[in-house]
Amino acid sequence: MSGVDQLEDPRAEAAVGWMVEMGSGPMSEHQIRAFEAWLQADPLNEAAWIRLQGGMMPYGVAARHRLQPDLLGRRRGRSPSRRTLLTGLCAVLGAGAAGGSVLNRFVPLGGVLADHVTLTAQNRSVPLADGSETVLSPRTAVNLRYEPGLRGIQLVSGEVLVRIASRATPFHVTVGPLTLSAQAGIFVLEDRNEVVTVTGVQGTGELAGFGAEGPQAVAPGDLLEFGDGRLRRLVADRDAATAWLDGLLVAKDRPLAAIVDKLRPYFPGVIRVDPAVSALRVTGVFSLKDPGAALDALAESLDLSISRLTHYWVSLGPRAAAA
């Protein structure tokens, strides 16, 4: 199989998805039955599974011998840790660029060894030891920072909403060179494409790490954007900033390129935008649960062309003039 064929093989995509799902936490009975059904639906599915994981146990045993769900569950109790599994997947797939590209569609490889990682199109709520909570958007990685006299997290990459429980000790969120400190409140922080944004939703905090500019206050409705060594203070739309919690993308006069950037963590493939249309302004509400439909709606509303190469490569561009 060539690199291109492997990259676009939907069975390989599905096999990687199942491998990562198994390594991300306990599987429910429904998930186990769904996995067995997928294996049995087509001999090529099982071939893709075996080809992917090779000798990685116990999953190879389940694939080859059709273990019953209860036995699979017992073996999973002795399965490798998530870090071990994902590191092994990187080694298995990283031997070729195509394999690494397949895995990277599901897991943010840059943060694969973080304490908590979300996959493409996956949100996850993580309760914290002090009563706080962080909600990870798709393709996000965070590390926990708890020790005597310190509470907080490090955002390695992606986007999080942090609900900070009121305590005397300040809560710290480190993201890139910046640190947000607050004793209570709700904040949304994002680090993608070398730009850090911090949005105040509830409560007040302080953002430090700007050198000579000194710490900056973050109040409800504040949006601080830091990139290329420069800080911009904007007005935030708090409803839009938290709409992803409900599976929605709210755009109010945003460039098309920025909208597509928001869709990418929910899409296990490549989305290309022609520079000729990337600056078009967009207003609307789109479903993050169906990014393909969102792209179709964008193309229709902006009169763009949309083309697809398999399910995993989508291009938006200007519509060709009629002959």
C-alpha positions in Angstrom: 0.0 0.0 0.0 1.5 3.4 -0.9 1.7 6.3 1.5 -1.1 8.1 -0.2 -3.4 5.0 -0.2 -2.6 4.4 3.5 -3.4 8.1 4.3 -6.8 7.9 2.6 -7.8 4.4 3.7 -11.0 4.8 5.8 -10.3 1.4 7.5 -7.0 2.6 8.7 -8.7 5.8 9.9 -11.2 3.7 11.8 -8.6 1.4 13.3 -6.6 4.3 14.6 -9.8 5.7 16.1 -10.5 2.5 17.9 -6.9 2.1 19.2 -7.0 5.6 20.6 -10.5 5.1 22.1 -9.2 2.0 23.9 -6.3 3.9 25.3 -8.3 7.0 26.5 -10.1 5.3 29.3 -12.5 2.4 30.2 -14.7 1.4 27.4 -18.5 0.9 28.0 -20.2 -2.3 27.0 -21.8 -0.4 24.1 -18.4 0.6 22.8 -17.0 -2.9 23.1 -20.0 -4.3 21.2 -19.5 -1.6 18.6 -15.8 -2.4 18.2 -16.6 -6.1 17.8 -19.3 -5.3 15.2 -16.8 -3.2 13.3 -14.3 -6.0 13.2 -16.9 -8.5 12.0 -18.5 -6.3 9.4 -15.6 -6.7 6.9 -12.5 -8.9 6.9 -10.6 -5.8 5.6 -11.5 -4.0 8.9 -9.7 -6.7 10.9 -6.8 -6.7 8.5 -6.4 -3.0 9.0 -6.6 -3.4 12.8 -4.0 -6.1 12.8 -1.7 -4.2 10.4 -2.0 -1.1 12.7 -1.3 -2.6 16.1 0.8 -5.6 15.1 2.1 -7.0 18.4 0.6 -4.5 20.7 -1.3 -6.5 23.3 -3.9 -7.1 24.5 -5.7 -5.6 21.5 -4.1 -8.0 19.0 -5.4 -10.9 21.0 -8.9 -9.5 20.9 -8.7 -8.9 17.1 -7.4 -12.3 16.3 -9.4 -14.5 18.6 -12.7 -12.8 18.9 -12.7 -12.5 22.6 -16.1 -11.9 24.3 -16.7 -8.4 25.6 -16.3 -9.5 29.3 -13.0 -11.1 28.6 -11.8 -8.1 26.6 -12.9 -6.0 29.6 -10.8 -8.1 32.0 -7.8 -7.9 29.7 -8.2 -4.2 29.4 -7.7 -4.0 33.2 -4.1 -4.9 32.6 -3.7 -2.8 29.5 -1.0 -0.2 29.1 -1.4 3.3 30.3 -2.8 5.9 27.9 0.7 7.5 27.6 2.3 4.1 26.9 -0.3 3.3 24.3 -0.2 6.6 22.5 3.6 6.6 22.6 3.5 3.2 21.1 1.1 4.4 18.4 3.5 7.2 17.6 6.3 4.7 17.2 4.2 2.3 15.0 2.8 5.0 12.8 5.6 7.5 12.9 7.8 5.3 10.8 6.2 6.9 7.8 4.8 10.4 7.2 1.5 8.9 6.1 1.0 7.0 9.3 1.9 10.0 11.4 -0.6 12.1 9.5 -3.3 9.6 10.1 -2.8 9.5 13.9 -2.4 13.3 14.1 -5.9 13.6 12.8 -7.2 12.0 15.9 -4.6 13.0 18.6 -2.7 16.3 19.0 0.8 14.7 18.8 2.5 17.7 20.2 0.8 17.1 23.6 0.4 13.4 23.5 2.2 12.9 26.9 0.2 15.6 28.8 -1.9 14.7 31.8 -5.1 15.1 29.9 -5.6 15.0 26.1 -8.7 15.2 24.0 -9.1 13.7 20.5 -10.5 15.3 17.4 -14.2 16.2 17.9 -14.0 15.3 21.6 -14.8 17.5 24.6 -14.0 16.4 28.1 -14.7 17.8 31.6 -11.9 17.2 34.1 -12.8 17.9 37.8 -9.8 19.2 39.8 -8.6 18.5 43.3 -9.7 21.9 44.7 -13.2 21.8 43.4 -12.4 23.6 40.2 -13.2 22.2 36.8 -11.7 22.5 33.4 -13.5 21.6 30.1 -11.2 20.7 27.3 -12.3 21.4 23.7 -11.1 19.0 20.9 -7.4 18.5 20.3 -6.4 20.0 23.6 -3.7 19.0 26.0 -3.3 20.1 29.6 -1.0 19.3 32.6 -2.1 19.6 36.2 -0.1 21.8 38.6 -1.0 20.8 42.1 1.4 20.8 45.1 1.4 22.5 48.5 0.7 26.2 48.1 0.0 25.8 44.3 -3.1 25.0 42.3 -3.5 25.3 38.6 -3.0 23.9 35.1 -0.7 24.3 32.1 -2.5 24.6 28.8 -0.1 22.8 26.4 -2.2 23.4 23.3 -5.8 23.8 22.3 -8.7 25.5 24.2 -10.1 25.2 27.7 -12.8 26.7 29.8 -11.7 26.9 33.5 -14.2 27.2 36.3 -12.1 28.3 39.3 -13.4 27.4 42.8 -13.0 30.2 45.3 -10.0 29.6 47.5 -7.5 31.8 49.3 -4.7 30.4 47.2 -4.8 31.9 43.6 -5.4 29.5 40.7 -2.8 29.8 37.9 -3.3 28.9 34.3 0.0 28.9 32.3 -0.2 29.1 28.5 2.9 29.8 26.5 4.7 32.7 28.1 1.6 34.0 29.9 0.1 33.1 33.3 -3.5 33.9 34.3 -4.1 34.2 38.1 -7.5 34.4 39.8 -9.0 33.3 43.1 -12.4 32.5 41.5 -14.2 32.9 38.2 -14.7 31.5 34.7 -12.2 32.0 31.9 -11.7 30.6 28.4 -8.1 30.3 27.2 -6.9 29.2 23.8 -3.4 28.6 22.3 -3.6 27.7 18.6 -1.6 28.9 15.6 0.9 30.6 17.8 -1.7 33.0 19.2 -2.9 33.0 22.8 -6.3 34.4 23.7 -7.8 34.8 27.1 -11.5 35.6 27.6 -13.1 36.8 30.8 -16.5 35.2 31.4 -17.1 35.6 35.1 -15.0 37.0 37.9 -11.7 38.9 37.6 -8.1 37.8 37.0 -4.7 39.1 36.1 -2.7 38.1 33.1 1.1 38.4 33.4 4.1 37.6 31.2 4.3 40.7 29.0 7.6 42.0 30.3 7.7 45.8 30.5 3.9 46.1 29.9 3.3 44.6 33.3 0.2 42.5 34.3 -3.1 43.0 32.6 -6.5 42.9 34.3 -9.0 40.4 32.8 -12.7 41.2 33.6 -15.9 39.7 32.3 -16.2 40.7 28.6 -12.5 41.2 28.1 -10.6 39.5 25.3 -6.9 39.6 25.4 -5.0 38.4 22.3 -1.3 37.8 22.3 0.8 37.0 19.2 4.0 38.1 17.5 5.0 39.6 20.8 2.1 42.1 20.7 -0.9 42.3 23.0 -4.4 43.4 21.8 -7.2 44.1 24.1 -10.7 43.5 22.5 -14.3 43.2 23.6 -15.4 39.6 23.9 -18.8 38.1 23.1 -19.1 35.8 26.1 -21.9 33.8 24.6 -19.9 33.2 21.4 -16.8 32.3 23.4 -18.6 29.5 25.3 -20.9 28.3 22.5 -18.6 25.3 21.8 -19.8 23.8 25.1 -23.1 23.4 23.4 -21.6 22.1 20.1 -22.1 25.4 18.3 -19.9 27.9 16.5 -21.2 31.5 16.6 -19.6 33.8 14.1 -20.3 37.5 14.0 -18.5 39.3 11.1 -15.5 37.0 11.2 -13.2 36.2 8.3 -13.7 32.8 6.7 -10.2 31.7 7.5 -10.9 32.2 11.2 -14.2 30.2 11.0 -12.4 27.3 9.3 -9.7 27.4 12.0 -12.5 26.9 14.6 -13.9 23.9 12.6 -10.5 22.1 12.2 -10.3 20.6 15.7 -13.7 18.9 15.0 -12.7 17.5 11.6 -10.4 14.4 11.2 -8.9 15.6 7.9 -7.6 18.6 6.0 -9.5 21.8 5.2 -8.0 24.1 2.6 -9.1 27.6 2.0 -8.0 29.5 -1.1 -6.3 32.8 -0.1 -8.6 34.5 -2.6 -11.6 33.9 -0.3 -10.0 33.6 3.1 -10.9 37.2 4.1 -14.6 37.0 3.3 -16.7 38.0 6.3 -19.0 35.5 7.9 -22.0 35.8 10.2 -23.9 32.8 11.3 -24.4 29.8 13.7 -22.8 26.5 12.7 -22.9 23.0 14.2 -19.5 21.8 15.4 -21.0 18.3 15.6 -21.2 18.2 11.8 -18.3 20.2 10.4 -19.0 18.8 6.9 -22.4 20.4 6.9 -21.0 23.6 8.3 -18.6 23.8 5.4 -21.4 23.1 3.0 -23.4 26.0 4.5 -20.4 28.3 4.3 -19.9 27.4 0.6 -23.6 28.0 -0.2 -23.9 31.3 1.8 -20.7 32.8 0.3 -21.2 31.3 -3.2 -18.0 29.3 -3.0 -16.9 26.1 -4.7 -16.3 23.1 -2.4 -14.5 20.0 -3.4 -13.8 16.8 -1.6 -11.1 14.1 -2.0 -12.5 11.2 0.1 -14.0 12.3 3.4 -10.8 13.7 4.7 -9.7 16.5 2.3 -12.0 19.5 1.7 -11.2 22.6 -0.3 -13.0 25.9 -0.4 -12.4 28.4 -3.2 -14.0 30.9 -5.5 -16.7 29.6 -7.8 -15.7 29.4 -11.4 -17.3 31.9 -13.7 -20.0 30.5 -15.9 -19.0 29.9 -19.5 
